[in-house]
Amino acid sequence: MSGALKSQTLAIGLAAVALSLVTIAGLPAPLQAVAALGVLILLPGVALARLLPVTDPAPAALLALALGLATLTAVSLGMFYLAVWSWQACVLAMGLITVLACVARAWQDTARTRKEVAQ
């Protein structure tokens, strides 16, 4: 079970990096919209929601959507108020947040595994 969680964490992190780069590199409009939706809302929300102890799928999905939108709002407003707004920087910031949340999840998994082994 721990291996599956680590694989999922790695997949989310790699998807965030890939979609960030693909979104910035340019795609046809419909594909760019789907990639942007993934990297701006869905992946950060899922990565952040996985840090919390929510096991029921319905609340976890709602939490992922809410966290993704809240994070996007905070990043966008921060960039706007600092007068550094650009959609490319926003995409990169959200990708970075996703990767950092995946690193935190991997850290949690490692700590949990060490604790189980020690017992």
PAKEMI-226655 format. One record per residue: residue in one letter; x, z, y of N, C-alpha, C in turn. Coordinates in steps of 0.02 Angstrom, whole numbers, plus 32768, in hexadecimal, padded with zeros to 4 digits. Layout:
<atoms>
AXZYXZYXZY/...
</atoms>
This chain:
<atoms>
M802980007FC4800080008000802B8000803F/S80618025803D808D8027807780AD7FE38085/G80BD7FBE805080D97F7B805880A97F4C807A/A80687F52806A80367F27808880307F3580D3/L80337F7580E5802F7F86812C806B7F6C8151/K80A67F70813380E27F57815480DE7F0C815B/S80C37EE9812A80BB7EA1812E808A7E8E8165/Q80547EB3816A80237EA6819F80417EB381E4/T80677EE781EB80887EF6822A80B87EBE823D/L80DF7EA7820D810E7E70821980E97E31822B/A80B27E228209808B7DE68217806E7DE7825E/I80557E20827380397E2582B780707E1B82EB/G80A97E3B82E180E07E33831080FA7DEC8314/L81037DCC82DB811A7D8782DB80E77D5782F9/A80A77D6382EB80727D3A830980717D408354/A807D7D7D836E807F7D8783B680B87D6083D6/V80F37D6283B7812C7D3D83D2811E7CF283CF/A81077CDA839680FB7C92838E80C57C7983BD/L808D7C9D83C280577C8783EE806B7C8B8437/S80937CBC844980AB7CC1848F80D47C8384A0/L81037C718475812E7C38848281077BF78481/V80D97BF0845280B17BB3844E80827BAC848A/T80667BE384A180397BE184DA805F7BCB8518/I809B7BE5852280C37BD4855D80DE7B8D8558/A80F17B78851C810D7B35851380DB7AFE8523/G809C7B0E851A80687ADC852A804C7ABC84EB/L800B7ABB84E87FE67A9D84B17FAC7A7884D0/P7F887A5084A97F4A7A3584C37F1B7A6F84D7/A7EF17A6485087EC97A9985267EA27AC484F3/P7E7E7AA684C37E587AD184957E857AFE846A/L7EBD7AE384537EEC7B0C842B7F0E7B418455/Q7F1E7B3084937F3D7B6184BF7F0D7B9B84CE/A7ECC7B8C84D47E9B7BC184E07E977BF084A5/V7E987BD684697E957BFF842D7ED47C2A8426/A7F0E7C0B84327F4D7C30842F7F507C668464/A7F397C5784A07F387C8884D77F097CC284C7/L7ECF7CB384AB7EA07CE784987EC17D168465/G7EE47CFA84367F057D2384047F3B7D508421/V7F667D33844B7F9E7D5A84647F8A7D88849E/L7F557D7884C27F427DA084FB7F127DD984EA/I7EE87DD084B77EB57E0384A87EB97E1C8460/L7EB67DEF84317EAD7E0383EB7EEB7E2683CE/L7F257E0783D27F607E2583B37F757E6783D2/P7F767E6C84167F877EAE84317F547EE4841E/G7F157ED1841E7EE17F01840C7EE77F1983C4/V7EF47EEB83977EFC7EFD83507F3A7F288347/A7F717F1483677FB07F3B83607FA77F82837C/L7F857F8983B47F7B7FCC83D17F497FF483A9/A7F157FD483907EE27FF783687F0080118327/R7F317FEE830C7F50800482CD7F79804382D6/L7F88805583147FAD809383217F8080D1831C/L7F3F80C6831E7F0F80FD831C7EF3810682D6/P7EDD814282C47EC5814F82807E7C813C8276/V7E6A80FE82847E2580E6827A7E2680BC823A/T7DFC80CF82097DFC80AC81C97DBF808181BE/D7D88808F81DF7D4B806881D77D54802481FA/P7D447FEC81D87D517FAA81F57D2A7F9B8236/A7CEC7FAE823A7CC47F9D82767CDF7FC082B4/P7CE9800282B37D07802182EF7D4E800882FD/A7D747FF882C97DB87FE082D37DB77F9C82F7/A7D887F7182E57D827F2F83067D6E7F38834F/L7D3E7F63835B7D297F7083A07D627F8F83C8/L7D867FBD83AA7DBE7FDD83CC7DF57FAA83DB/A7E017F7C83AE7E347F4883B97E207F1C83F4/L7DE27F0983F77DCA7EDF842F7DCF7F058470/A7DB97F4484717DBB7F6C84AE7E027F7984C5/L7E2F7F8984967E757F9584A97E977F5584C2/G7E877F1D84A37EA37EDE84B97E8D7ECC8500/L7E4C7ED4850D7E337EC585517E4E7EF78584/A7E517F3685727E6B7F6985A17EB47F5D85B1/T7EDB7F4C857E7F227F3F85897F2C7F0185B4/L7F067ECD85A67F0B7E9085CF7EF87E9E8617/T7EC47EC686227EB07ED886657EE67F008689/A7F037F3086677F387F5986857F757F2E8697/V7F8A7F0386697FC57ED886767FB67EA886B0/S7F7C7E8986AF7F6A7E5986E47F667E7B8728/L7F457EB5872B7F407ED8876A7F847EF08783/G7FAD7F0987567FF07F1E876980197EE48786/M80167EAB8765803A7E71877E801E7E5987C0/F7FDC7E5B87C77FBC7E4688057FD07E73883F/Y7FCE7EB588357FE07EE3886A802A7EE1887C/L80547ED1884C809B7ECA885980AD7E848874/A807B7E5A887B80837E16889580B37DEC886A/V80B07DF6882980D97DCF87FA80AD7DAB87C7/W806F7D9D87D880417D8087A780567D398794/S80597D2C8755805D7CE9873980417CED86F3/W801F7CBA86DE80007CBE869C80357CBE8665/Q806F7C9E867180A47C9F863F80C07CE68637/A80CA7D09866E80E37D4D866A80B07D7B8648/C80717D6F8655803D7D978635803D7D8C85E9/V80447D4E85D480477D3F858C80847D61856D/L80BD7D5C858E80F97D7D857380F27DC88571/A80D47DE685A580CB7E2F85A6809D7E45856E/M80677E21856280397E34852C805A7E2A84E8/G80827DF684E180A87DED84A380D87E268497/L80FA7E3C84CD81287E7484C881057EB584B6/I80CB7EC184D480A37EFC84C480907EFC847A/T807D7EC28461806B7EBC841B80A67ECC83EE/V80DF7EB083FE811B7EBC83D5812F7F0683D7/L812B7F258413813B7F6C8418810A7F9783F0/A80CA7F8483F080997FAA83C880A87FA1837E/C80BF7F66836A80D17F5B8324810F7F848311/V813E7F8A833E81797FB4833181647FFD832A/A813780138355811E8058835180FA8063830E/R80D3803282F880B0803882B880E2803B827E/A81168011828181498013824D816C8057824C/W817780738287819580B6828C816880EA826B/Q812680E4827980F68112825A80F7810C820E/D80F980CE81F580FA80C381AD813980E0818E/T817180D781AF81B180F1819681B0813D8194/A8197815C81C9819381A581CC816581C08196/R812D819E818B80FD81B38158811C81AE8113/T8141817881078161816E80C6819681A380BA/R81BE81B280ED81F281E580E581D3822980D8/K819C823780F9817A827880EF815F827D80A8/E81428247808D8129824680498161824F8017/V819A822F802381D282347FF581EF827A7FF6/A81F082998031820D82DC803781E283108013/Q81A28303800C817583337FEB817B83297FA2/
</atoms>
